[in-house]
C-alpha cells in the first residue's frame, strides 16, 4: 500500500480535524494534516503554503479558521478550492455552520469548484463544553454566556461529524449531499450545564448575560478583539433560536441515530474533564 498522503485535512489540530485524521489513520488511509505544525505547514493566512500542502492530494476536508462567518471567508475558500481542483483534487468536503448566512456563501463556492462535493452543515458541537473556551468557566463553576436561557440548540457530537467526513472523503454515495447535522435532542445551555453538573457531582451554574457584559469579561481576560467580535456575532446572530429544530442528517449519512449529548457528558465526566 502506498504511504503517500492523498487526503488533506485542514485544521488538522482542531476538534473535528484531529478526529478525522485519527479515523483515517485507523483505516490506514494516508493523510496529511493541514495546519501550521503540519509537514508541509498550511496556514490560511499564508497563500504560499497552500500549493505545497496540496501536492499529490486528491481529497480535501476543508474547515476554515477562524470561522466561515468572518468577512472575506467565502472569497478565501473559493480561491483555495479552485487551487485544489487545479492541482488534482477530485473530492471536497466542507465543514459549514448551521444558520450562518455567511457560511452558505462558502458552500456555494465549494459547489461551483468543479469537483465532487459534500457539505457538513453543523450545529454547535457537544465538545465545545469540554474542549473549548467554555471549559475554564465550567471548571470555575459558572458558565456565563450571552444566550437566552430559553433558546434551544441540538448539540451535535464531533465524533459523528468526523465519521461522516471520513465516509465522504473515502467512500461512495456522499457526493452532492448537503448534510444538515444535529444531535437527537434540543437543549438549552442551562439544560446542558445541568447535565454536566449532575454527571460531575459539582455545583455548576449557567448565567445568561448581555453581549456587552460578555465582551467586557472577555476583554478583561485578554482575549483579542477580533475573537471577541466573532464570538459575540455567533452568540447574537446564530444562537437566537433559528436552529431549534432537529434534522436527519446524521442518520442519512451514517445509517444510525446521532450520539446524544448525555453520552458525551458521561464519557467526558468519567475521563475527568471537568474535575477540579
Backbone bond lengths (Angstrom), bond angles and torsions (degrees), N, CA, C in turn:
res aa  C-N    CA-C-N  psi(-1)  N-CA   C-N-CA  omega(-1)  CA-C   N-CA-C  phi
1 X - - - 1.462 - - 1.531 110.00 -
2 X 1.325 116.09 136.71 1.458 119.52 178.94 1.524 111.35 -65.35
3 X 1.326 116.02 146.82 1.466 120.33 176.60 1.517 110.95 -107.83
4 X 1.327 117.07 8.00 1.464 120.57 178.92 1.519 109.32 -77.95
5 X 1.331 118.13 123.23 1.463 119.38 -179.39 1.522 111.83 -62.06
6 X 1.323 116.57 133.33 1.450 120.26 174.58 1.525 111.36 -123.79
7 X 1.332 117.12 2.90 1.456 121.90 176.23 1.522 108.81 -122.85
8 X 1.327 115.97 127.60 1.459 122.12 178.91 1.522 108.50 -107.04
9 X 1.335 116.53 129.00 1.468 122.29 -179.76 1.517 108.09 -114.76
10 X 1.321 115.86 104.84 1.463 120.09 -179.37 1.526 110.80 -76.27
11 X 1.344 115.28 151.25 1.467 122.96 -168.60 1.527 109.27 48.47
12 X 1.328 114.07 52.04 1.457 120.57 -176.66 1.510 114.18 -65.68
13 X 1.328 117.49 -11.95 1.466 120.38 176.59 1.525 111.77 -98.83
14 X 1.328 118.56 2.29 1.459 122.08 -178.43 1.517 113.05 -80.57
15 X 1.339 115.47 178.62 1.467 120.48 -176.60 1.527 111.88 -59.46
16 X 1.313 117.23 -45.19 1.463 120.11 -179.25 1.525 110.44 -87.02
17 X 1.327 117.88 -44.61 1.458 120.98 -177.39 1.520 113.38 -56.82
18 X 1.323 116.94 -42.04 1.469 119.47 179.65 1.531 110.79 -64.78
19 X 1.316 116.44 -34.68 1.466 120.56 178.01 1.523 111.12 -71.56
20 X 1.320 116.97 -37.18 1.459 120.47 176.37 1.530 109.93 -62.31
21 X 1.328 116.99 -46.73 1.465 120.54 179.09 1.524 111.54 -60.33
22 X 1.325 116.96 -41.35 1.464 120.27 -179.53 1.527 111.12 -63.48
23 X 1.328 116.86 -40.97 1.466 119.93 179.57 1.527 111.47 -69.24
24 X 1.326 117.04 -39.16 1.457 119.51 176.94 1.527 110.73 -63.12
25 X 1.335 116.33 -41.05 1.466 119.94 178.43 1.522 111.08 -63.05
26 X 1.343 116.42 -41.65 1.464 120.18 179.85 1.524 111.45 -64.40
27 X 1.341 116.24 -30.73 1.461 120.94 178.39 1.522 112.04 -88.90
28 X 1.350 116.91 4.82 1.460 123.59 179.91 1.529 111.69 59.44
29 X 1.341 115.02 37.42 1.461 121.02 174.12 1.526 107.62 -98.42
30 X 1.326 118.88 114.58 1.468 120.59 -179.13 1.525 110.68 -60.78
31 X 1.325 116.32 128.72 1.460 120.73 -177.34 1.510 110.25 -141.41
32 X 1.313 114.56 156.68 1.460 122.33 -179.84 1.515 109.04 -119.58
33 X 1.327 117.15 134.64 1.466 121.93 177.53 1.518 109.65 -82.69
34 X 1.313 116.17 121.02 1.457 121.08 175.81 1.505 110.31 -90.74
35 X 1.326 115.83 89.47 1.462 121.78 -177.55 1.527 108.00 -153.17
36 X 1.306 116.54 169.41 1.458 120.07 -179.82 1.516 111.99 -65.15
37 X 1.337 115.82 -24.65 1.461 119.97 178.46 1.524 112.49 -95.10
38 X 1.339 117.02 2.01 1.459 120.94 -179.53 1.520 111.93 -72.85
39 X 1.331 115.20 170.10 1.469 121.41 178.73 1.524 109.01 -128.24
40 X 1.336 118.06 102.03 1.468 127.21 0.87 1.522 111.25 -75.49
41 X 1.328 117.54 160.21 1.465 120.08 -178.94 1.524 112.09 -69.35
42 X 1.325 115.08 152.85 1.467 121.40 175.38 1.516 108.20 -130.67
43 X 1.326 115.74 134.67 1.460 121.32 179.84 1.524 107.47 -140.90
44 X 1.334 116.53 121.25 1.453 120.06 179.16 1.533 111.42 -56.50
45 X 1.319 117.54 -31.50 1.459 120.87 -176.08 1.528 113.17 -86.08
46 X 1.310 117.29 -4.11 1.475 121.54 -179.44 1.528 108.53 -125.30
47 X 1.315 116.18 95.89 1.458 120.84 -176.10 1.523 112.73 -63.29
48 X 1.320 118.14 -21.19 1.460 120.71 178.17 1.529 111.91 -64.48
49 X 1.332 117.00 -18.90 1.467 120.22 -179.47 1.530 112.54 -88.42
50 X 1.313 117.53 -10.68 1.465 119.99 -172.68 1.529 112.26 -68.95
51 X 1.324 116.53 -52.30 1.468 119.56 -173.92 1.533 112.17 -63.14
52 X 1.344 120.16 -45.17 1.472 118.66 177.50 1.525 112.71 -59.27
53 X 1.344 116.74 -37.76 1.469 119.57 179.56 1.517 111.59 -67.31
54 X 1.337 117.65 -26.22 1.461 122.25 -177.89 1.524 112.90 -89.28
55 X 1.316 118.56 -2.86 1.455 121.61 -176.82 1.532 111.09 -59.81
56 X 1.328 116.83 119.34 1.460 121.77 178.18 1.511 115.08 78.81
57 X 1.316 117.95 4.36 1.467 122.20 -173.74 1.526 111.41 -87.45
58 X 1.337 116.08 134.74 1.464 120.88 177.56 1.533 112.71 -114.88
59 X 1.337 117.99 -18.04 1.465 121.82 178.89 1.518 108.70 -134.37
60 X 1.348 116.46 138.22 1.458 120.34 -177.64 1.527 110.45 -132.81
61 X 1.330 115.55 128.53 1.462 121.91 167.82 1.527 106.57 -93.17
62 X 1.334 116.65 119.23 1.451 121.71 -173.36 1.524 110.37 -108.94
63 X 1.311 115.98 114.90 1.462 122.57 171.51 1.515 106.60 -127.65
64 X 1.323 116.80 123.15 1.459 120.74 -173.55 1.525 110.39 -91.58
65 X 1.321 115.84 135.42 1.460 121.74 177.25 1.533 108.72 -111.10
66 X 1.377 118.59 132.32 1.462 125.15 8.97 1.524 114.76 -85.39
67 X 1.337 119.21 -26.30 1.461 121.07 -179.09 1.515 108.49 -171.57
68 X 1.327 116.37 149.95 1.456 120.41 178.23 1.527 112.65 -67.28
69 X 1.339 116.80 -10.88 1.465 120.13 -178.92 1.519 112.89 -79.66
70 X 1.330 118.40 -15.31 1.468 119.69 -175.45 1.527 110.07 -72.82
71 X 1.319 117.93 147.36 1.468 121.20 179.23 1.521 111.54 -57.32
72 X 1.323 115.62 134.70 1.458 120.87 177.85 1.510 114.72 87.82
73 X 1.327 118.69 -5.71 1.463 120.66 -177.19 1.523 111.67 -61.86
74 X 1.319 117.42 -42.58 1.467 120.67 -177.15 1.520 111.18 -61.14
75 X 1.330 116.66 -40.20 1.456 120.20 179.73 1.529 111.33 -65.86
76 X 1.334 116.78 -39.19 1.466 120.48 178.85 1.526 110.45 -67.10
77 X 1.337 116.57 -44.54 1.466 120.89 178.87 1.529 110.46 -61.83
78 X 1.328 116.75 -41.35 1.469 120.22 178.81 1.531 110.97 -62.01
79 X 1.332 116.70 -42.66 1.460 120.22 179.12 1.520 111.05 -64.31
80 X 1.332 116.65 -44.52 1.463 119.82 -179.87 1.529 110.80 -63.90
81 X 1.329 117.23 -44.95 1.460 120.57 -178.10 1.521 110.47 -61.26
82 X 1.332 116.89 -40.77 1.450 119.99 177.73 1.514 112.21 -61.88
83 X 1.336 116.80 -41.77 1.461 121.15 178.16 1.525 110.66 -65.91
84 X 1.339 116.66 -41.49 1.459 120.53 -179.66 1.522 111.12 -60.14
85 X 1.332 116.72 -46.41 1.467 120.39 -179.37 1.527 110.18 -66.51
86 X 1.323 117.02 -41.06 1.472 120.54 178.76 1.522 111.44 -62.18
87 X 1.332 117.08 -26.64 1.464 121.67 -179.29 1.522 112.92 -95.03
88 X 1.331 117.51 8.11 1.457 119.90 172.61 1.510 116.73 110.70
89 X 1.329 118.66 -0.69 1.462 120.03 177.72 1.523 109.76 -68.65
90 X 1.322 116.39 130.44 1.462 121.15 -178.52 1.525 112.91 -111.34
91 X 1.335 116.53 -8.60 1.464 120.15 -176.82 1.524 109.42 -142.17
92 X 1.345 117.22 127.33 1.455 123.41 -179.76 1.522 109.37 -123.82
93 X 1.326 116.40 131.19 1.464 122.44 177.15 1.524 107.47 -122.25
94 X 1.328 116.88 118.67 1.466 121.90 -174.92 1.514 111.21 -107.24
95 X 1.338 116.57 130.03 1.460 121.73 169.64 1.524 107.69 -87.46
96 X 1.328 116.25 117.82 1.457 122.03 -178.16 1.523 109.48 -119.74
97 X 1.337 115.31 175.34 1.459 120.73 -177.16 1.516 111.59 -115.15
98 X 1.299 115.88 132.17 1.462 120.87 -179.17 1.529 109.91 -71.58
99 X 1.317 115.72 131.44 1.462 120.11 177.12 1.504 114.53 80.99
100 X 1.351 117.86 10.04 1.458 121.62 -179.06 1.531 109.69 -104.69
101 X 1.322 115.69 109.78 1.462 120.11 -179.01 1.516 111.40 -59.41
102 X 1.334 117.43 -42.61 1.461 120.77 -179.73 1.521 111.44 -63.67
103 X 1.331 116.90 -36.44 1.464 120.05 -179.89 1.520 110.87 -63.63
104 X 1.323 117.45 -32.36 1.461 120.14 -179.28 1.528 111.58 -66.47
105 X 1.326 118.16 -24.99 1.463 120.94 174.86 1.532 110.04 -67.30
106 X 1.320 116.92 -38.41 1.468 119.96 176.10 1.523 110.91 -68.50
107 X 1.316 117.10 -36.38 1.467 120.42 176.37 1.526 110.20 -58.57
108 X 1.328 116.75 -43.87 1.460 120.84 179.62 1.524 110.96 -62.66
109 X 1.335 116.41 -39.32 1.466 120.15 178.57 1.524 111.28 -61.79
110 X 1.319 117.30 -39.53 1.462 121.53 179.14 1.529 110.36 -67.90
111 X 1.312 116.97 -40.76 1.466 121.00 179.26 1.534 111.42 -60.20
112 X 1.331 116.24 -33.45 1.461 121.48 -174.17 1.524 113.15 -93.97
113 X 1.328 117.97 2.81 1.472 120.70 -171.11 1.521 113.58 -73.88
114 X 1.334 118.16 -19.43 1.453 119.92 178.52 1.512 114.79 97.61
115 X 1.343 117.03 18.58 1.465 121.59 177.41 1.523 108.83 -130.49
116 X 1.348 115.96 169.16 1.458 118.80 169.75 1.530 108.35 -61.96
117 X 1.321 117.24 137.53 1.455 119.38 -177.59 1.526 111.18 -133.19
118 X 1.316 114.40 150.25 1.462 122.62 171.15 1.521 107.00 -138.79
119 X 1.326 116.70 135.57 1.461 121.30 -178.35 1.526 109.17 -116.16
120 X 1.324 115.76 128.28 1.465 123.01 177.27 1.524 107.29 -107.08
121 X 1.319 116.57 96.04 1.470 121.76 -177.90 1.528 107.75 -91.92
122 X 1.323 115.11 102.87 1.464 121.46 -164.33 1.525 114.00 -102.94
123 X 1.324 114.60 145.22 1.457 121.78 166.42 1.528 109.03 -76.35
124 X 1.340 116.56 -178.39 1.465 120.52 177.60 1.522 110.15 -66.04
125 X 1.343 115.42 141.69 1.459 120.49 -177.69 1.535 111.50 -75.02
126 X 1.309 115.66 141.78 1.466 119.98 169.25 1.524 110.23 -59.80
127 X 1.332 116.07 -33.89 1.463 121.20 -177.11 1.526 113.42 -69.97
128 X 1.336 118.55 -9.34 1.467 119.35 174.77 1.529 111.45 -61.53
129 X 1.326 116.38 -23.56 1.460 120.10 178.91 1.533 112.39 -83.05
130 X 1.319 117.24 -16.90 1.464 119.35 -172.92 1.525 113.70 -121.64
131 X 1.323 118.02 -16.48 1.460 120.21 -175.50 1.519 112.40 -132.58
132 X 1.307 117.57 18.84 1.451 118.76 -171.46 1.515 110.94 -138.77
133 X 1.332 114.55 -162.75 1.461 120.97 -172.46 1.528 113.27 -65.06
134 X 1.321 117.98 -16.54 1.469 120.13 179.96 1.524 112.59 -82.39
135 X 1.329 117.36 -12.62 1.459 120.49 -174.41 1.523 112.09 -62.13
136 X 1.328 118.10 -46.20 1.462 120.61 -177.36 1.522 111.61 -60.18
137 X 1.327 116.81 -40.59 1.471 120.10 179.29 1.520 111.03 -65.92
138 X 1.321 116.72 -39.59 1.469 119.47 178.14 1.523 110.89 -66.11
139 X 1.321 117.00 -37.40 1.462 119.76 176.19 1.524 111.10 -64.79
140 X 1.346 116.10 -32.02 1.469 120.58 178.57 1.517 112.25 -78.99
141 X 1.327 116.80 -13.30 1.464 119.59 175.04 1.512 115.72 98.59
142 X 1.334 118.40 3.97 1.468 119.82 -179.03 1.522 109.25 -152.12
143 X 1.333 116.55 112.70 1.458 121.51 176.55 1.525 108.30 -98.44
144 X 1.321 116.22 113.23 1.463 122.25 -179.72 1.521 109.22 -110.59
145 X 1.333 116.38 119.37 1.463 121.46 -177.98 1.527 109.69 -138.13
146 X 1.333 117.07 153.56 1.470 120.21 178.10 1.528 111.93 -84.13
147 X 1.321 115.95 56.26 1.459 122.25 178.37 1.523 108.49 -128.28
148 X 1.320 116.42 124.58 1.460 121.87 178.07 1.523 109.51 -56.71
149 X 1.304 115.76 137.07 1.460 120.69 -178.30 1.513 114.27 -63.12
150 X 1.332 117.36 -14.52 1.461 120.59 179.98 1.524 113.10 -91.12
151 X 1.337 117.74 -10.28 1.462 121.16 -179.40 1.526 109.89 -73.82
152 X 1.323 116.10 131.91 1.457 121.51 -177.88 1.525 110.13 -107.94
153 X 1.332 115.22 145.44 1.461 122.00 -179.37 1.529 109.09 -138.59
154 X 1.337 118.90 135.49 1.470 122.15 178.45 1.528 111.24 -89.85
155 X 1.323 117.71 72.40 1.464 122.22 -175.05 1.528 111.20 -50.08
156 X 1.344 115.18 132.59 1.458 120.88 -177.35 1.524 109.30 -112.45
157 X 1.317 116.25 145.59 1.458 121.49 -176.27 1.524 110.57 -81.95
158 X 1.321 116.34 132.23 1.470 120.94 -179.51 1.521 111.79 -62.73
159 X 1.327 117.72 -26.26 1.466 119.40 177.22 1.519 111.22 -68.08
160 X 1.343 117.60 -35.03 1.462 119.92 174.24 1.524 110.78 -63.60
161 X 1.341 115.70 -43.93 1.461 120.03 178.58 1.523 111.40 -58.77
162 X 1.325 116.49 -46.07 1.457 120.61 -178.86 1.517 111.27 -63.88
163 X 1.318 117.02 -39.67 1.463 120.40 179.84 1.533 110.77 -63.65
164 X 1.321 116.00 -40.63 1.465 120.00 178.99 1.522 110.13 -68.53
165 X 1.323 116.57 -42.32 1.464 119.96 179.54 1.524 111.17 -58.80
166 X 1.317 117.36 -44.50 1.461 120.97 179.66 1.520 110.77 -64.43
167 X 1.328 116.52 -41.13 1.465 119.84 178.07 1.524 110.70 -61.22
168 X 1.330 116.72 -41.03 1.467 120.86 -179.52 1.522 111.95 -71.52
169 X 1.335 116.99 -33.27 1.468 121.02 -179.85 1.518 112.50 -74.08
170 X 1.323 116.89 -32.14 1.462 119.89 -169.34 1.514 114.82 -116.58
171 X 1.327 117.99 -16.28 1.459 120.09 -174.23 1.507 113.45 -115.72
172 X 1.323 115.14 -177.28 1.457 121.96 179.12 1.528 109.94 -104.11
173 X 1.317 115.34 162.90 1.456 120.70 174.27 1.505 115.37 94.95
174 X 1.339 118.01 2.03 1.463 120.07 -178.02 1.530 112.89 -115.14
175 X 1.315 117.59 -5.99 1.463 120.52 -179.59 1.526 110.21 -65.46
176 X 1.332 115.37 135.49 1.456 120.73 179.69 1.512 114.61 76.90
177 X 1.328 117.17 12.59 1.462 121.03 -178.94 1.525 111.04 -99.99
178 X 1.310 116.73 134.97 1.458 123.14 168.77 1.522 106.43 -107.74
179 X 1.326 115.88 108.81 1.467 121.00 179.75 1.527 109.15 -97.84
180 X 1.320 116.13 113.06 1.465 120.20 172.98 1.517 107.32 -88.89
181 X 1.333 116.52 117.60 1.463 121.33 -163.97 1.523 112.10 -111.90
182 X 1.329 115.02 126.04 1.463 121.86 176.22 1.518 108.92 -136.24
183 X 1.329 114.78 166.37 1.445 120.04 168.02 1.519 109.38 -78.75
184 X 1.349 117.36 -175.53 1.463 120.42 -175.80 1.521 114.55 -87.86
185 X 1.369 117.53 -3.89 1.472 120.39 -175.74 1.510 110.47 -140.45
186 X 1.333 114.93 155.83 1.460 121.45 171.70 1.521 108.94 -97.57
187 X 1.341 116.05 131.04 1.463 121.34 177.44 1.522 108.81 -134.98
188 X 1.312 115.95 149.33 1.461 120.29 167.88 1.526 107.95 -83.88
189 X 1.326 116.67 166.53 1.459 119.37 174.84 1.523 110.43 -62.76
190 X 1.330 115.97 -33.58 1.462 119.27 176.11 1.519 111.73 -64.24
191 X 1.336 116.40 -41.37 1.466 120.36 176.32 1.529 110.48 -60.35
192 X 1.338 115.84 -44.24 1.463 120.25 -178.27 1.526 111.30 -62.58
193 X 1.330 116.30 -44.74 1.464 120.01 179.88 1.526 110.55 -65.92
194 X 1.318 116.86 -36.48 1.468 120.14 178.37 1.530 110.61 -62.54
195 X 1.327 117.15 -39.33 1.464 119.83 178.19 1.530 111.00 -65.99
196 X 1.324 116.41 -39.82 1.464 119.92 177.49 1.525 110.23 -64.62
197 X 1.327 115.95 -42.55 1.467 120.45 178.69 1.520 111.24 -59.50
198 X 1.329 116.37 -44.51 1.469 120.21 -179.43 1.523 111.16 -66.40
199 X 1.328 116.79 -41.98 1.466 120.39 -177.12 1.525 112.18 -67.92
200 X 1.332 116.76 -31.03 1.463 120.36 -177.69 1.520 113.34 -93.35
201 X 1.338 116.60 -16.26 1.460 119.77 -175.77 1.512 112.71 72.12
202 X 1.339 116.48 17.99 1.458 121.79 178.54 1.522 110.23 -110.93
203 X 1.304 116.12 152.08 1.458 120.20 175.00 1.532 108.49 -82.88
204 X 1.321 115.55 110.07 1.457 121.68 178.46 1.520 107.91 -126.73
205 X 1.313 116.73 130.28 1.464 121.93 -176.12 1.530 110.65 -107.00
206 X 1.339 113.98 156.32 1.454 120.29 168.04 1.518 108.19 -115.01
207 X 1.341 117.01 128.32 1.459 121.95 -176.62 1.527 109.95 -124.96
208 X 1.333 118.13 111.18 1.473 119.52 173.75 1.531 109.86 -69.92
209 X 1.329 116.71 136.03 1.458 122.16 178.59 1.526 108.29 -131.71
210 X 1.325 117.04 168.86 1.456 120.62 175.40 1.529 110.07 -78.72
211 X 1.333 116.09 163.16 1.461 119.96 177.38 1.520 111.15 -61.83
212 X 1.335 115.70 -36.89 1.464 119.52 179.74 1.524 110.69 -65.28
213 X 1.330 117.13 -43.71 1.466 120.28 178.68 1.526 110.92 -63.50
214 X 1.309 115.53 -39.93 1.469 120.13 -179.56 1.524 110.62 -66.30
215 X 1.332 116.41 -46.24 1.466 120.51 179.69 1.520 111.22 -60.76
216 X 1.329 116.65 -42.27 1.462 121.06 179.91 1.531 110.87 -62.83
217 X 1.338 115.30 -41.37 1.468 119.34 -179.79 1.527 110.88 -65.19
218 X 1.342 117.25 -41.66 1.460 120.30 179.61 1.526 110.96 -65.63
219 X 1.331 115.72 -41.79 1.465 119.16 178.67 1.520 110.73 -61.23
220 X 1.323 116.60 -37.86 1.454 121.09 178.01 1.512 113.16 -65.77
221 X 1.342 116.07 -22.53 1.461 120.75 177.61 1.524 112.03 -91.13
222 X 1.341 116.28 2.12 1.456 119.95 178.04 1.504 115.16 83.93
223 X 1.333 117.40 16.38 1.460 120.45 178.76 1.533 108.54 -71.94
224 X 1.345 118.50 133.30 1.471 120.86 -179.71 1.522 112.22 -59.39
225 X 1.321 116.29 149.37 1.457 121.30 -174.97 1.525 112.38 -62.37
226 X 1.354 118.04 -35.78 1.464 118.77 179.76 1.519 111.63 -67.49
227 X 1.323 117.17 -35.71 1.461 120.80 176.74 1.522 110.61 -68.04
228 X 1.332 116.66 -38.72 1.460 120.56 177.02 1.519 110.36 -62.16
229 X 1.327 116.54 -43.84 1.454 120.79 179.10 1.516 112.52 -60.68
230 X 1.338 116.73 -41.84 1.455 120.63 179.40 1.523 111.05 -65.10
231 X 1.327 116.84 -45.75 1.462 120.18 -178.55 1.525 111.56 -63.27
232 X 1.318 116.88 -45.39 1.466 118.77 -178.86 1.526 110.55 -66.67
233 X 1.341 117.60 -34.47 1.467 119.95 175.51 1.527 110.08 -60.70
234 X 1.329 116.50 -48.76 1.454 119.92 -177.78 1.525 111.83 -62.15
235 X 1.323 116.18 -42.00 1.464 118.96 179.31 1.525 112.09 -68.69
236 X 1.319 116.81 -42.70 1.461 120.78 -175.71 1.525 112.49 -74.73
237 X 1.343 116.30 -41.28 1.458 119.85 -171.36 1.522 114.06 -95.85
238 X 1.321 117.39 -36.19 1.458 119.96 -174.44 1.524 111.59 -94.49
239 X 1.324 116.76 -39.99 1.468 120.49 -178.67 1.528 109.97 -93.12
240 X 1.328 114.19 59.10 1.458 120.32 179.68 1.523 111.48 -115.89
241 X 1.326 116.43 11.12 1.456 121.21 -178.97 1.511 113.71 102.30
242 X 1.325 118.59 -6.57 1.467 120.79 -177.05 1.522 112.65 -66.16
243 X 1.336 116.64 -21.84 1.466 120.27 -177.84 1.524 112.76 -104.12
244 X 1.314 117.22 19.81 1.462 120.95 -176.95 1.525 111.10 -82.27
245 X 1.328 115.26 60.19 1.460 121.49 176.71 1.518 108.09 -153.60
246 X 1.331 115.61 157.52 1.460 121.30 -178.61 1.525 110.13 -103.80
247 X 1.331 115.37 151.96 1.459 120.89 177.59 1.528 109.51 -128.09
248 X 1.326 115.24 171.54 1.466 120.72 178.81 1.521 112.10 -105.72
249 X 1.354 117.01 21.51 1.455 120.64 -174.65 1.511 114.07 -59.18
250 X 1.327 117.46 -45.67 1.471 120.39 -179.60 1.521 110.02 -63.78
251 X 1.322 116.62 -43.39 1.461 119.72 -178.94 1.526 111.48 -65.59
252 X 1.329 117.37 -38.84 1.470 119.81 177.84 1.525 111.40 -64.60
253 X 1.335 115.86 -38.36 1.459 119.66 -176.22 1.520 112.77 -78.10
254 X 1.336 116.99 -38.49 1.458 120.77 -170.99 1.526 114.19 -113.79
255 X 1.327 117.50 -11.33 1.455 119.77 -179.44 1.509 113.98 74.34
256 X 1.332 116.65 21.36 1.475 121.28 177.74 1.516 108.83 -149.19
257 X 1.332 115.34 167.39 1.458 120.26 178.78 1.527 110.49 -72.34
258 X 1.331 117.58 152.72 1.466 120.05 176.86 1.518 111.81 -69.78
259 X 1.338 115.83 155.50 1.462 120.58 176.00 1.527 109.93 -66.68
260 X 1.316 115.25 142.79 1.455 120.67 -178.59 1.525 110.86 -86.31
261 X 1.320 116.54 150.45 1.462 121.68 179.07 1.533 111.02 -56.98
262 X 1.318 116.92 -38.26 1.469 120.60 -179.59 1.523 111.60 -60.67
263 X 1.333 116.76 -37.75 1.471 119.82 178.92 1.525 110.65 -61.78
264 X 1.331 115.83 -42.38 1.470 119.32 178.12 1.523 110.60 -64.52
265 X 1.318 116.92 -44.65 1.467 120.85 -177.75 1.525 110.45 -61.08
266 X 1.304 117.21 -45.56 1.466 120.16 -178.62 1.532 111.07 -63.12
267 X 1.327 116.79 -42.26 1.463 119.72 -179.93 1.520 111.06 -67.13
268 X 1.332 117.03 -43.01 1.467 120.20 -179.47 1.519 111.21 -67.12
269 X 1.330 116.65 -39.78 1.459 120.05 178.43 1.522 110.95 -64.75
270 X 1.332 116.75 -41.14 1.460 120.43 179.18 1.527 111.18 -64.78
271 X 1.328 116.52 -29.58 1.464 121.43 178.48 1.521 112.08 -81.49
272 X 1.337 117.14 -5.00 1.455 120.75 177.03 1.517 115.24 82.85
273 X 1.338 116.75 18.88 1.469 120.26 -176.33 1.520 111.89 -58.80
274 X 1.333 117.49 -41.76 1.475 120.77 -176.83 1.529 112.81 -101.83
275 X 1.335 116.02 18.34 1.456 120.44 179.86 1.540 109.19 -79.01
276 X 1.308 117.49 129.67 1.465 121.58 179.14 1.515 109.06 -84.65
